[in-house]
């Protein structure tokens, strides 16, 4: 089981991953500049979203 969040897309995370990595996710999303146009997730790095839209 990975202790740190994978570098992949936040869009792929299931609810278990989200609760497991919640602290890390708060860091990644705190300064979000992008919102996924498909999944409505946000991230500071557009590579973490499958359909990033600038906010
Ligand atoms: Zn997405």
mmCIF file of the protein (N, C-alpha, C, O) and its ligand, coordinates in Angstrom:
data_MODEL
# 
_entry.id   MODEL 
# 
loop_
_entity.id 
_entity.type 
_entity.pdbx_number_of_molecules 
1 polymer     1 
2 non-polymer 1 
# 
_entity_poly.entity_id                      1 
_entity_poly.type                           'polypeptide(L)' 
_entity_poly.nstd_linkage                   no 
_entity_poly.nstd_monomer                   no 
_entity_poly.pdbx_seq_one_letter_code       
;(UNK)(UNK)(UNK)(UNK)(UNK)(UNK)(UNK)(UNK)(UNK)(UNK)(UNK)(UNK)(UNK)(UNK)(UNK)(UNK)
(UNK)(UNK)(UNK)(UNK)(UNK)(UNK)(UNK)(UNK)(UNK)(UNK)(UNK)(UNK)(UNK)(UNK)(UNK)(UNK)
(UNK)(UNK)(UNK)(UNK)(UNK)(UNK)(UNK)(UNK)(UNK)(UNK)(UNK)(UNK)(UNK)(UNK)(UNK)(UNK)
(UNK)(UNK)(UNK)(UNK)(UNK)(UNK)(UNK)
;
_entity_poly.pdbx_seq_one_letter_code_can   XXXXXXXXXXXXXXXXXXXXXXXXXXXXXXXXXXXXXXXXXXXXXXXXXXXXXXX 
_entity_poly.pdbx_strand_id                 A 
# 
loop_
_entity_poly_seq.entity_id 
_entity_poly_seq.num 
_entity_poly_seq.mon_id 
_entity_poly_seq.hetero 
1 1  UNK n 
1 2  UNK n 
1 3  UNK n 
1 4  UNK n 
1 5  UNK n 
1 6  UNK n 
1 7  UNK n 
1 8  UNK n 
1 9  UNK n 
1 10 UNK n 
1 11 UNK n 
1 12 UNK n 
1 13 UNK n 
1 14 UNK n 
1 15 UNK n 
1 16 UNK n 
1 17 UNK n 
1 18 UNK n 
1 19 UNK n 
1 20 UNK n 
1 21 UNK n 
1 22 UNK n 
1 23 UNK n 
1 24 UNK n 
1 25 UNK n 
1 26 UNK n 
1 27 UNK n 
1 28 UNK n 
1 29 UNK n 
1 30 UNK n 
1 31 UNK n 
1 32 UNK n 
1 33 UNK n 
1 34 UNK n 
1 35 UNK n 
1 36 UNK n 
1 37 UNK n 
1 38 UNK n 
1 39 UNK n 
1 40 UNK n 
1 41 UNK n 
1 42 UNK n 
1 43 UNK n 
1 44 UNK n 
1 45 UNK n 
1 46 UNK n 
1 47 UNK n 
1 48 UNK n 
1 49 UNK n 
1 50 UNK n 
1 51 UNK n 
1 52 UNK n 
1 53 UNK n 
1 54 UNK n 
1 55 UNK n 
# 
loop_
_struct_asym.id 
_struct_asym.entity_id 
A 1 
B 2 
# 
loop_
_chem_comp.id 
_chem_comp.type 
_chem_comp.mon_nstd_flag 
UNK 'L-peptide linking' . 
ZN  non-polymer         . 
# 
_pdbx_entity_nonpoly.entity_id   2 
_pdbx_entity_nonpoly.name        ? 
_pdbx_entity_nonpoly.comp_id     ZN 
# 
_pdbx_nonpoly_scheme.asym_id         B 
_pdbx_nonpoly_scheme.entity_id       2 
_pdbx_nonpoly_scheme.mon_id          ZN 
_pdbx_nonpoly_scheme.ndb_seq_num     1 
_pdbx_nonpoly_scheme.pdb_seq_num     101 
_pdbx_nonpoly_scheme.auth_seq_num    101 
_pdbx_nonpoly_scheme.pdb_mon_id      ZN 
_pdbx_nonpoly_scheme.auth_mon_id     ZN 
_pdbx_nonpoly_scheme.pdb_strand_id   A 
_pdbx_nonpoly_scheme.pdb_ins_code    . 
# 
loop_
_atom_site.group_PDB 
_atom_site.id 
_atom_site.type_symbol 
_atom_site.label_atom_id 
_atom_site.label_alt_id 
_atom_site.label_comp_id 
_atom_site.label_asym_id 
_atom_site.label_entity_id 
_atom_site.label_seq_id 
_atom_site.pdbx_PDB_ins_code 
_atom_site.Cartn_x 
_atom_site.Cartn_y 
_atom_site.Cartn_z 
_atom_site.occupancy 
_atom_site.B_iso_or_equiv 
_atom_site.pdbx_formal_charge 
_atom_site.auth_seq_id 
_atom_site.auth_comp_id 
_atom_site.auth_asym_id 
_atom_site.auth_atom_id 
_atom_site.pdbx_PDB_model_num 
ATOM   1   N  N  . UNK A 1 1  ? 0.830   -1.209 0.000   1.00 0.00 ? 1   UNK A N  1 
ATOM   2   C  CA . UNK A 1 1  ? 0.000   0.000  0.000   1.00 0.00 ? 1   UNK A CA 1 
ATOM   3   C  C  . UNK A 1 1  ? 0.867   1.262  0.000   1.00 0.00 ? 1   UNK A C  1 
ATOM   4   O  O  . UNK A 1 1  ? 1.725   1.432  0.866   1.00 0.00 ? 1   UNK A O  1 
ATOM   5   N  N  . UNK A 1 2  ? 0.649   2.097  -0.925  1.00 0.00 ? 2   UNK A N  1 
ATOM   6   C  CA . UNK A 1 2  ? 1.462   3.307  -1.025  1.00 0.00 ? 2   UNK A CA 1 
ATOM   7   C  C  . UNK A 1 2  ? 1.109   4.288  0.083   1.00 0.00 ? 2   UNK A C  1 
ATOM   8   O  O  . UNK A 1 2  ? -0.058  4.483  0.422   1.00 0.00 ? 2   UNK A O  1 
ATOM   9   N  N  . UNK A 1 3  ? 2.145   4.895  0.635   1.00 0.00 ? 3   UNK A N  1 
ATOM   10  C  CA . UNK A 1 3  ? 1.910   5.851  1.711   1.00 0.00 ? 3   UNK A CA 1 
ATOM   11  C  C  . UNK A 1 3  ? 1.697   7.254  1.185   1.00 0.00 ? 3   UNK A C  1 
ATOM   12  O  O  . UNK A 1 3  ? 0.996   8.069  1.785   1.00 0.00 ? 3   UNK A O  1 
ATOM   13  N  N  . UNK A 1 4  ? 2.324   7.517  0.038   1.00 0.00 ? 4   UNK A N  1 
ATOM   14  C  CA . UNK A 1 4  ? 2.144   8.838  -0.546  1.00 0.00 ? 4   UNK A CA 1 
ATOM   15  C  C  . UNK A 1 4  ? 1.233   8.749  -1.763  1.00 0.00 ? 4   UNK A C  1 
ATOM   16  O  O  . UNK A 1 4  ? 1.085   7.695  -2.381  1.00 0.00 ? 4   UNK A O  1 
ATOM   17  N  N  . UNK A 1 5  ? 0.650   9.849  -2.076  1.00 0.00 ? 5   UNK A N  1 
ATOM   18  C  CA . UNK A 1 5  ? -0.262  9.937  -3.200  1.00 0.00 ? 5   UNK A CA 1 
ATOM   19  C  C  . UNK A 1 5  ? 0.488   9.723  -4.509  1.00 0.00 ? 5   UNK A C  1 
ATOM   20  O  O  . UNK A 1 5  ? 1.574   10.265 -4.714  1.00 0.00 ? 5   UNK A O  1 
ATOM   21  N  N  . UNK A 1 6  ? -0.102  8.932  -5.383  1.00 0.00 ? 6   UNK A N  1 
ATOM   22  C  CA . UNK A 1 6  ? 0.508   8.717  -6.693  1.00 0.00 ? 6   UNK A CA 1 
ATOM   23  C  C  . UNK A 1 6  ? 0.478   10.010 -7.498  1.00 0.00 ? 6   UNK A C  1 
ATOM   24  O  O  . UNK A 1 6  ? -0.391  10.855 -7.285  1.00 0.00 ? 6   UNK A O  1 
ATOM   25  N  N  . UNK A 1 7  ? 1.426   10.167 -8.424  1.00 0.00 ? 7   UNK A N  1 
ATOM   26  C  CA . UNK A 1 7  ? 1.473   11.405 -9.197  1.00 0.00 ? 7   UNK A CA 1 
ATOM   27  C  C  . UNK A 1 7  ? 0.400   11.498 -10.279 1.00 0.00 ? 7   UNK A C  1 
ATOM   28  O  O  . UNK A 1 7  ? 0.371   12.469 -11.036 1.00 0.00 ? 7   UNK A O  1 
ATOM   29  N  N  . UNK A 1 8  ? -0.467  10.519 -10.358 1.00 0.00 ? 8   UNK A N  1 
ATOM   30  C  CA . UNK A 1 8  ? -1.493  10.502 -11.404 1.00 0.00 ? 8   UNK A CA 1 
ATOM   31  C  C  . UNK A 1 8  ? -2.612  11.503 -11.193 1.00 0.00 ? 8   UNK A C  1 
ATOM   32  O  O  . UNK A 1 8  ? -2.512  12.417 -10.374 1.00 0.00 ? 8   UNK A O  1 
ATOM   33  N  N  . UNK A 1 9  ? -3.650  11.314 -11.930 1.00 0.00 ? 9   UNK A N  1 
ATOM   34  C  CA . UNK A 1 9  ? -4.772  12.249 -11.899 1.00 0.00 ? 9   UNK A CA 1 
ATOM   35  C  C  . UNK A 1 9  ? -5.650  12.065 -10.673 1.00 0.00 ? 9   UNK A C  1 
ATOM   36  O  O  . UNK A 1 9  ? -5.962  10.950 -10.255 1.00 0.00 ? 9   UNK A O  1 
ATOM   37  N  N  . UNK A 1 10 ? -6.027  13.186 -10.127 1.00 0.00 ? 10  UNK A N  1 
ATOM   38  C  CA . UNK A 1 10 ? -6.930  13.136 -8.982  1.00 0.00 ? 10  UNK A CA 1 
ATOM   39  C  C  . UNK A 1 10 ? -8.271  12.552 -9.388  1.00 0.00 ? 10  UNK A C  1 
ATOM   40  O  O  . UNK A 1 10 ? -8.981  11.973 -8.567  1.00 0.00 ? 10  UNK A O  1 
ATOM   41  N  N  . UNK A 1 11 ? -8.611  12.705 -10.656 1.00 0.00 ? 11  UNK A N  1 
ATOM   42  C  CA . UNK A 1 11 ? -9.889  12.215 -11.169 1.00 0.00 ? 11  UNK A CA 1 
ATOM   43  C  C  . UNK A 1 11 ? -10.029 10.708 -11.008 1.00 0.00 ? 11  UNK A C  1 
ATOM   44  O  O  . UNK A 1 11 ? -11.138 10.180 -10.936 1.00 0.00 ? 11  UNK A O  1 
ATOM   45  N  N  . UNK A 1 12 ? -8.898  10.026 -10.953 1.00 0.00 ? 12  UNK A N  1 
ATOM   46  C  CA . UNK A 1 12 ? -8.941  8.573  -10.880 1.00 0.00 ? 12  UNK A CA 1 
ATOM   47  C  C  . UNK A 1 12 ? -9.092  8.044  -9.472  1.00 0.00 ? 12  UNK A C  1 
ATOM   48  O  O  . UNK A 1 12 ? -9.324  6.852  -9.271  1.00 0.00 ? 12  UNK A O  1 
ATOM   49  N  N  . UNK A 1 13 ? -8.961  8.925  -8.500  1.00 0.00 ? 13  UNK A N  1 
ATOM   50  C  CA . UNK A 1 13 ? -9.002  8.479  -7.116  1.00 0.00 ? 13  UNK A CA 1 
ATOM   51  C  C  . UNK A 1 13 ? -10.406 8.056  -6.698  1.00 0.00 ? 13  UNK A C  1 
ATOM   52  O  O  . UNK A 1 13 ? -11.394 8.730  -6.990  1.00 0.00 ? 13  UNK A O  1 
ATOM   53  N  N  . UNK A 1 14 ? -10.464 6.930  -6.013  1.00 0.00 ? 14  UNK A N  1 
ATOM   54  C  CA . UNK A 1 14 ? -11.722 6.489  -5.440  1.00 0.00 ? 14  UNK A CA 1 
ATOM   55  C  C  . UNK A 1 14 ? -11.880 7.064  -4.044  1.00 0.00 ? 14  UNK A C  1 
ATOM   56  O  O  . UNK A 1 14 ? -10.971 7.719  -3.532  1.00 0.00 ? 14  UNK A O  1 
ATOM   57  N  N  . UNK A 1 15 ? -13.016 6.825  -3.433  1.00 0.00 ? 15  UNK A N  1 
ATOM   58  C  CA . UNK A 1 15 ? -13.244 7.425  -2.120  1.00 0.00 ? 15  UNK A CA 1 
ATOM   59  C  C  . UNK A 1 15 ? -12.292 6.879  -1.055  1.00 0.00 ? 15  UNK A C  1 
ATOM   60  O  O  . UNK A 1 15 ? -11.991 7.567  -0.079  1.00 0.00 ? 15  UNK A O  1 
ATOM   61  N  N  . UNK A 1 16 ? -11.817 5.641  -1.240  1.00 0.00 ? 16  UNK A N  1 
ATOM   62  C  CA . UNK A 1 16 ? -10.843 5.095  -0.297  1.00 0.00 ? 16  UNK A CA 1 
ATOM   63  C  C  . UNK A 1 16 ? -9.507  5.831  -0.393  1.00 0.00 ? 16  UNK A C  1 
ATOM   64  O  O  . UNK A 1 16 ? -8.891  6.164  0.620   1.00 0.00 ? 16  UNK A O  1 
ATOM   65  N  N  . UNK A 1 17 ? -9.069  6.080  -1.640  1.00 0.00 ? 17  UNK A N  1 
ATOM   66  C  CA . UNK A 1 17 ? -7.822  6.818  -1.847  1.00 0.00 ? 17  UNK A CA 1 
ATOM   67  C  C  . UNK A 1 17 ? -7.932  8.222  -1.265  1.00 0.00 ? 17  UNK A C  1 
ATOM   68  O  O  . UNK A 1 17 ? -6.990  8.739  -0.663  1.00 0.00 ? 17  UNK A O  1 
ATOM   69  N  N  . UNK A 1 18 ? -9.077  8.815  -1.452  1.00 0.00 ? 18  UNK A N  1 
ATOM   70  C  CA . UNK A 1 18 ? -9.270  10.184 -0.979  1.00 0.00 ? 18  UNK A CA 1 
ATOM   71  C  C  . UNK A 1 18 ? -9.168  10.254 0.541   1.00 0.00 ? 18  UNK A C  1 
ATOM   72  O  O  . UNK A 1 18 ? -8.515  11.146 1.083   1.00 0.00 ? 18  UNK A O  1 
ATOM   73  N  N  . UNK A 1 19 ? -9.809  9.321  1.223   1.00 0.00 ? 19  UNK A N  1 
ATOM   74  C  CA . UNK A 1 19 ? -9.737  9.362  2.690   1.00 0.00 ? 19  UNK A CA 1 
ATOM   75  C  C  . UNK A 1 19 ? -8.346  8.986  3.185   1.00 0.00 ? 19  UNK A C  1 
ATOM   76  O  O  . UNK A 1 19 ? -7.879  9.492  4.205   1.00 0.00 ? 19  UNK A O  1 
ATOM   77  N  N  . UNK A 1 20 ? -7.686  8.084  2.442   1.00 0.00 ? 20  UNK A N  1 
ATOM   78  C  CA . UNK A 1 20 ? -6.338  7.645  2.834   1.00 0.00 ? 20  UNK A CA 1 
ATOM   79  C  C  . UNK A 1 20 ? -5.316  8.770  2.688   1.00 0.00 ? 20  UNK A C  1 
ATOM   80  O  O  . UNK A 1 20 ? -4.391  8.889  3.492   1.00 0.00 ? 20  UNK A O  1 
ATOM   81  N  N  . UNK A 1 21 ? -5.490  9.586  1.663   1.00 0.00 ? 21  UNK A N  1 
ATOM   82  C  CA . UNK A 1 21 ? -4.508  10.633 1.361   1.00 0.00 ? 21  UNK A CA 1 
ATOM   83  C  C  . UNK A 1 21 ? -5.076  12.024 1.580   1.00 0.00 ? 21  UNK A C  1 
ATOM   84  O  O  . UNK A 1 21 ? -4.642  12.994 0.958   1.00 0.00 ? 21  UNK A O  1 
ATOM   85  N  N  . UNK A 1 22 ? -6.029  12.104 2.454   1.00 0.00 ? 22  UNK A N  1 
ATOM   86  C  CA . UNK A 1 22 ? -6.744  13.373 2.608   1.00 0.00 ? 22  UNK A CA 1 
ATOM   87  C  C  . UNK A 1 22 ? -5.827  14.563 2.882   1.00 0.00 ? 22  UNK A C  1 
ATOM   88  O  O  . UNK A 1 22 ? -5.979  15.632 2.291   1.00 0.00 ? 22  UNK A O  1 
ATOM   89  N  N  . UNK A 1 23 ? -4.868  14.355 3.793   1.00 0.00 ? 23  UNK A N  1 
ATOM   90  C  CA . UNK A 1 23 ? -3.948  15.447 4.156   1.00 0.00 ? 23  UNK A CA 1 
ATOM   91  C  C  . UNK A 1 23 ? -3.176  15.945 2.934   1.00 0.00 ? 23  UNK A C  1 
ATOM   92  O  O  . UNK A 1 23 ? -3.027  17.146 2.708   1.00 0.00 ? 23  UNK A O  1 
ATOM   93  N  N  . UNK A 1 24 ? -2.695  14.983 2.163   1.00 0.00 ? 24  UNK A N  1 
ATOM   94  C  CA . UNK A 1 24 ? -1.931  15.336 0.974   1.00 0.00 ? 24  UNK A CA 1 
ATOM   95  C  C  . UNK A 1 24 ? -2.814  16.053 -0.054  1.00 0.00 ? 24  UNK A C  1 
ATOM   96  O  O  . UNK A 1 24 ? -2.372  16.982 -0.730  1.00 0.00 ? 24  UNK A O  1 
ATOM   97  N  N  . UNK A 1 25 ? -4.036  15.617 -0.154  1.00 0.00 ? 25  UNK A N  1 
ATOM   98  C  CA . UNK A 1 25 ? -4.954  16.234 -1.110  1.00 0.00 ? 25  UNK A CA 1 
ATOM   99  C  C  . UNK A 1 25 ? -5.275  17.675 -0.738  1.00 0.00 ? 25  UNK A C  1 
ATOM   100 O  O  . UNK A 1 25 ? -5.481  18.521 -1.609  1.00 0.00 ? 25  UNK A O  1 
ATOM   101 N  N  . UNK A 1 26 ? -5.315  17.942 0.546   1.00 0.00 ? 26  UNK A N  1 
ATOM   102 C  CA . UNK A 1 26 ? -5.579  19.319 0.935   1.00 0.00 ? 26  UNK A CA 1 
ATOM   103 C  C  . UNK A 1 26 ? -4.436  20.229 0.475   1.00 0.00 ? 26  UNK A C  1 
ATOM   104 O  O  . UNK A 1 26 ? -4.653  21.392 0.132   1.00 0.00 ? 26  UNK A O  1 
ATOM   105 N  N  . UNK A 1 27 ? -3.215  19.679 0.473   1.00 0.00 ? 27  UNK A N  1 
ATOM   106 C  CA . UNK A 1 27 ? -2.066  20.462 -0.002  1.00 0.00 ? 27  UNK A CA 1 
ATOM   107 C  C  . UNK A 1 27 ? -2.156  20.695 -1.509  1.00 0.00 ? 27  UNK A C  1 
ATOM   108 O  O  . UNK A 1 27 ? -1.906  21.798 -1.995  1.00 0.00 ? 27  UNK A O  1 
ATOM   109 N  N  . UNK A 1 28 ? -2.516  19.641 -2.240  1.00 0.00 ? 28  UNK A N  1 
ATOM   110 C  CA . UNK A 1 28 ? -2.574  19.711 -3.708  1.00 0.00 ? 28  UNK A CA 1 
ATOM   111 C  C  . UNK A 1 28 ? -3.693  20.637 -4.183  1.00 0.00 ? 28  UNK A C  1 
ATOM   112 O  O  . UNK A 1 28 ? -3.564  21.307 -5.207  1.00 0.00 ? 28  UNK A O  1 
ATOM   113 N  N  . UNK A 1 29 ? -4.788  20.666 -3.429  1.00 0.00 ? 29  UNK A N  1 
ATOM   114 C  CA . UNK A 1 29 ? -5.956  21.417 -3.899  1.00 0.00 ? 29  UNK A CA 1 
ATOM   115 C  C  . UNK A 1 29 ? -6.077  22.809 -3.268  1.00 0.00 ? 29  UNK A C  1 
ATOM   116 O  O  . UNK A 1 29 ? -6.898  23.621 -3.695  1.00 0.00 ? 29  UNK A O  1 
ATOM   117 N  N  . UNK A 1 30 ? -5.270  23.070 -2.270  1.00 0.00 ? 30  UNK A N  1 
ATOM   118 C  CA . UNK A 1 30 ? -5.388  24.339 -1.548  1.00 0.00 ? 30  UNK A CA 1 
ATOM   119 C  C  . UNK A 1 30 ? -5.229  25.555 -2.462  1.00 0.00 ? 30  UNK A C  1 
ATOM   120 O  O  . UNK A 1 30 ? -5.983  26.525 -2.383  1.00 0.00 ? 30  UNK A O  1 
ATOM   121 N  N  . UNK A 1 31 ? -4.226  25.465 -3.327  1.00 0.00 ? 31  UNK A N  1 
ATOM   122 C  CA . UNK A 1 31 ? -3.955  26.594 -4.221  1.00 0.00 ? 31  UNK A CA 1 
ATOM   123 C  C  . UNK A 1 31 ? -4.408  26.279 -5.644  1.00 0.00 ? 31  UNK A C  1 
ATOM   124 O  O  . UNK A 1 31 ? -3.741  26.641 -6.612  1.00 0.00 ? 31  UNK A O  1 
ATOM   125 N  N  . UNK A 1 32 ? -5.521  25.619 -5.755  1.00 0.00 ? 32  UNK A N  1 
ATOM   126 C  CA . UNK A 1 32 ? -6.013  25.175 -7.056  1.00 0.00 ? 32  UNK A CA 1 
ATOM   127 C  C  . UNK A 1 32 ? -6.198  26.309 -8.045  1.00 0.00 ? 32  UNK A C  1 
ATOM   128 O  O  . UNK A 1 32 ? -6.765  27.357 -7.734  1.00 0.00 ? 32  UNK A O  1 
ATOM   129 N  N  . UNK A 1 33 ? -5.699  26.061 -9.251  1.00 0.00 ? 33  UNK A N  1 
ATOM   130 C  CA . UNK A 1 33 ? -5.922  26.991 -10.350 1.00 0.00 ? 33  UNK A CA 1 
ATOM   131 C  C  . UNK A 1 33 ? -6.754  26.357 -11.453 1.00 0.00 ? 33  UNK A C  1 
ATOM   132 O  O  . UNK A 1 33 ? -7.195  27.028 -12.386 1.00 0.00 ? 33  UNK A O  1 
ATOM   133 N  N  . UNK A 1 34 ? -6.959  25.060 -11.328 1.00 0.00 ? 34  UNK A N  1 
ATOM   134 C  CA . UNK A 1 34 ? -7.656  24.339 -12.384 1.00 0.00 ? 34  UNK A CA 1 
ATOM   135 C  C  . UNK A 1 34 ? -8.799  23.508 -11.827 1.00 0.00 ? 34  UNK A C  1 
ATOM   136 O  O  . UNK A 1 34 ? -8.731  22.969 -10.723 1.00 0.00 ? 34  UNK A O  1 
ATOM   137 N  N  . UNK A 1 35 ? -9.842  23.427 -12.623 1.00 0.00 ? 35  UNK A N  1 
ATOM   138 C  CA . UNK A 1 35 ? -11.000 22.626 -12.265 1.00 0.00 ? 35  UNK A CA 1 
ATOM   139 C  C  . UNK A 1 35 ? -11.243 21.634 -13.400 1.00 0.00 ? 35  UNK A C  1 
ATOM   140 O  O  . UNK A 1 35 ? -11.182 22.006 -14.572 1.00 0.00 ? 35  UNK A O  1 
ATOM   141 N  N  . UNK A 1 36 ? -11.515 20.388 -13.062 1.00 0.00 ? 36  UNK A N  1 
ATOM   142 C  CA . UNK A 1 36 ? -11.777 19.411 -14.105 1.00 0.00 ? 36  UNK A CA 1 
ATOM   143 C  C  . UNK A 1 36 ? -13.180 19.623 -14.659 1.00 0.00 ? 36  UNK A C  1 
ATOM   144 O  O  . UNK A 1 36 ? -14.161 19.656 -13.917 1.00 0.00 ? 36  UNK A O  1 
ATOM   145 N  N  . UNK A 1 37 ? -13.254 19.765 -15.977 1.00 0.00 ? 37  UNK A N  1 
ATOM   146 C  CA . UNK A 1 37 ? -14.542 20.001 -16.620 1.00 0.00 ? 37  UNK A CA 1 
ATOM   147 C  C  . UNK A 1 37 ? -15.402 18.763 -16.698 1.00 0.00 ? 37  UNK A C  1 
ATOM   148 O  O  . UNK A 1 37 ? -16.563 18.828 -17.101 1.00 0.00 ? 37  UNK A O  1 
ATOM   149 N  N  . UNK A 1 38 ? -14.840 17.650 -16.319 1.00 0.00 ? 38  UNK A N  1 
ATOM   150 C  CA . UNK A 1 38 ? -15.589 16.400 -16.395 1.00 0.00 ? 38  UNK A CA 1 
ATOM   151 C  C  . UNK A 1 38 ? -15.962 15.883 -15.011 1.00 0.00 ? 38  UNK A C  1 
ATOM   152 O  O  . UNK A 1 38 ? -17.076 15.402 -14.802 1.00 0.00 ? 38  UNK A O  1 
ATOM   153 N  N  . UNK A 1 39 ? -15.028 15.983 -14.068 1.00 0.00 ? 39  UNK A N  1 
ATOM   154 C  CA . UNK A 1 39 ? -15.238 15.376 -12.747 1.00 0.00 ? 39  UNK A CA 1 
ATOM   155 C  C  . UNK A 1 39 ? -15.450 16.404 -11.648 1.00 0.00 ? 39  UNK A C  1 
ATOM   156 O  O  . UNK A 1 39 ? -15.763 16.046 -10.513 1.00 0.00 ? 39  UNK A O  1 
ATOM   157 N  N  . UNK A 1 40 ? -15.281 17.674 -11.977 1.00 0.00 ? 40  UNK A N  1 
ATOM   158 C  CA . UNK A 1 40 ? -15.464 18.754 -10.993 1.00 0.00 ? 40  UNK A CA 1 
ATOM   159 C  C  . UNK A 1 40 ? -14.470 18.669 -9.846  1.00 0.00 ? 40  UNK A C  1 
ATOM   160 O  O  . UNK A 1 40 ? -14.776 19.098 -8.734  1.00 0.00 ? 40  UNK A O  1 
ATOM   161 N  N  . UNK A 1 41 ? -13.290 18.125 -10.095 1.00 0.00 ? 41  UNK A N  1 
ATOM   162 C  CA . UNK A 1 41 ? -12.235 18.139 -9.076  1.00 0.00 ? 41  UNK A CA 1 
ATOM   163 C  C  . UNK A 1 41 ? -11.286 19.287 -9.378  1.00 0.00 ? 41  UNK A C  1 
ATOM   164 O  O  . UNK A 1 41 ? -11.198 19.757 -10.513 1.00 0.00 ? 41  UNK A O  1 
ATOM   165 N  N  . UNK A 1 42 ? -10.589 19.724 -8.366  1.00 0.00 ? 42  UNK A N  1 
ATOM   166 C  CA . UNK A 1 42 ? -9.678  20.839 -8.574  1.00 0.00 ? 42  UNK A CA 1 
ATOM   167 C  C  . UNK A 1 42 ? -8.270  20.443 -8.185  1.00 0.00 ? 42  UNK A C  1 
ATOM   168 O  O  . UNK A 1 42 ? -8.063  19.533 -7.382  1.00 0.00 ? 42  UNK A O  1 
ATOM   169 N  N  . UNK A 1 43 ? -7.287  21.149 -8.775  1.00 0.00 ? 43  UNK A N  1 
ATOM   170 C  CA . UNK A 1 43 ? -5.890  20.893 -8.472  1.00 0.00 ? 43  UNK A CA 1 
ATOM   171 C  C  . UNK A 1 43 ? -5.062  22.101 -8.846  1.00 0.00 ? 43  UNK A C  1 
ATOM   172 O  O  . UNK A 1 43 ? -5.462  22.931 -9.662  1.00 0.00 ? 43  UNK A O  1 
ATOM   173 N  N  . UNK A 1 44 ? -3.883  22.179 -8.221  1.00 0.00 ? 44  UNK A N  1 
ATOM   174 C  CA . UNK A 1 44 ? -2.974  23.264 -8.570  1.00 0.00 ? 44  UNK A CA 1 
ATOM   175 C  C  . UNK A 1 44 ? -2.181  22.921 -9.825  1.00 0.00 ? 44  UNK A C  1 
ATOM   176 O  O  . UNK A 1 44 ? -1.602  23.797 -10.467 1.00 0.00 ? 44  UNK A O  1 
ATOM   177 N  N  . UNK A 1 45 ? -2.164  21.625 -10.167 1.00 0.00 ? 45  UNK A N  1 
ATOM   178 C  CA . UNK A 1 45 ? -1.422  21.168 -11.338 1.00 0.00 ? 45  UNK A CA 1 
ATOM   179 C  C  . UNK A 1 45 ? -2.408  20.569 -12.338 1.00 0.00 ? 45  UNK A C  1 
ATOM   180 O  O  . UNK A 1 45 ? -3.124  19.617 -12.027 1.00 0.00 ? 45  UNK A O  1 
ATOM   181 N  N  . UNK A 1 46 ? -2.435  21.137 -13.535 1.00 0.00 ? 46  UNK A N  1 
ATOM   182 C  CA . UNK A 1 46 ? -3.441  20.682 -14.495 1.00 0.00 ? 46  UNK A CA 1 
ATOM   183 C  C  . UNK A 1 46 ? -3.193  19.256 -14.979 1.00 0.00 ? 46  UNK A C  1 
ATOM   184 O  O  . UNK A 1 46 ? -4.088  18.612 -15.527 1.00 0.00 ? 46  UNK A O  1 
ATOM   185 N  N  . UNK A 1 47 ? -1.984  18.779 -14.774 1.00 0.00 ? 47  UNK A N  1 
ATOM   186 C  CA . UNK A 1 47 ? -1.695  17.402 -15.169 1.00 0.00 ? 47  UNK A CA 1 
ATOM   187 C  C  . UNK A 1 47 ? -2.439  16.394 -14.300 1.00 0.00 ? 47  UNK A C  1 
ATOM   188 O  O  . UNK A 1 47 ? -2.538  15.219 -14.652 1.00 0.00 ? 47  UNK A O  1 
ATOM   189 N  N  . UNK A 1 48 ? -2.950  16.845 -13.192 1.00 0.00 ? 48  UNK A N  1 
ATOM   190 C  CA . UNK A 1 48 ? -3.670  15.954 -12.285 1.00 0.00 ? 48  UNK A CA 1 
ATOM   191 C  C  . UNK A 1 48 ? -5.156  15.855 -12.593 1.00 0.00 ? 48  UNK A C  1 
ATOM   192 O  O  . UNK A 1 48 ? -5.903  15.173 -11.891 1.00 0.00 ? 48  UNK A O  1 
ATOM   193 N  N  . UNK A 1 49 ? -5.571  16.536 -13.639 1.00 0.00 ? 49  UNK A N  1 
ATOM   194 C  CA . UNK A 1 49 ? -6.982  16.494 -14.012 1.00 0.00 ? 49  UNK A CA 1 
ATOM   195 C  C  . UNK A 1 49 ? -7.127  15.955 -15.428 1.00 0.00 ? 49  UNK A C  1 
ATOM   196 O  O  . UNK A 1 49 ? -6.253  16.178 -16.266 1.00 0.00 ? 49  UNK A O  1 
ATOM   197 N  N  . UNK A 1 50 ? -8.232  15.241 -15.710 1.00 0.00 ? 50  UNK A N  1 
ATOM   198 C  CA . UNK A 1 50 ? -8.385  14.659 -17.041 1.00 0.00 ? 50  UNK A CA 1 
ATOM   199 C  C  . UNK A 1 50 ? -8.885  15.685 -18.040 1.00 0.00 ? 50  UNK A C  1 
ATOM   200 O  O  . UNK A 1 50 ? -8.640  15.554 -19.239 1.00 0.00 ? 50  UNK A O  1 
ATOM   201 N  N  . UNK A 1 51 ? -9.589  16.714 -17.555 1.00 0.00 ? 51  UNK A N  1 
ATOM   202 C  CA . UNK A 1 51 ? -10.059 17.761 -18.457 1.00 0.00 ? 51  UNK A CA 1 
ATOM   203 C  C  . UNK A 1 51 ? -9.933  19.112 -17.767 1.00 0.00 ? 51  UNK A C  1 
ATOM   204 O  O  . UNK A 1 51 ? -10.928 19.729 -17.387 1.00 0.00 ? 51  UNK A O  1 
ATOM   205 N  N  . UNK A 1 52 ? -8.677  19.562 -17.611 1.00 0.00 ? 52  UNK A N  1 
ATOM   206 C  CA . UNK A 1 52 ? -8.444  20.777 -16.831 1.00 0.00 ? 52  UNK A CA 1 
ATOM   207 C  C  . UNK A 1 52 ? -8.992  22.040 -17.487 1.00 0.00 ? 52  UNK A C  1 
ATOM   208 O  O  . UNK A 1 52 ? -8.804  22.266 -18.682 1.00 0.00 ? 52  UNK A O  1 
ATOM   209 N  N  . UNK A 1 53 ? -9.656  22.838 -16.705 1.00 0.00 ? 53  UNK A N  1 
ATOM   210 C  CA . UNK A 1 53 ? -10.116 24.149 -17.149 1.00 0.00 ? 53  UNK A CA 1 
ATOM   211 C  C  . UNK A 1 53 ? -9.553  25.171 -16.173 1.00 0.00 ? 53  UNK A C  1 
ATOM   212 O  O  . UNK A 1 53 ? -9.627  24.991 -14.958 1.00 0.00 ? 53  UNK A O  1 
ATOM   213 N  N  . UNK A 1 54 ? -8.992  26.240 -16.716 1.00 0.00 ? 54  UNK A N  1 
ATOM   214 C  CA . UNK A 1 54 ? -8.426  27.250 -15.839 1.00 0.00 ? 54  UNK A CA 1 
ATOM   215 C  C  . UNK A 1 54 ? -9.530  28.005 -15.110 1.00 0.00 ? 54  UNK A C  1 
ATOM   216 O  O  . UNK A 1 54 ? -10.534 28.382 -15.713 1.00 0.00 ? 54  UNK A O  1 
ATOM   217 N  N  . UNK A 1 55 ? -9.342  28.222 -13.818 1.00 0.00 ? 55  UNK A N  1 
ATOM   218 C  CA . UNK A 1 55 ? -10.375 28.916 -13.029 1.00 0.00 ? 55  UNK A CA 1 
ATOM   219 C  C  . UNK A 1 55 ? -10.160 30.422 -13.064 1.00 0.00 ? 55  UNK A C  1 
ATOM   220 O  O  . UNK A 1 55 ? -10.928 31.170 -12.459 1.00 0.00 ? 55  UNK A O  1 
HETATM 221 ZN ZN . ZN  B 2 .  ? -11.425 14.700 -14.398 1.00 0.00 ? 101 ZN  A ZN 1 
# 
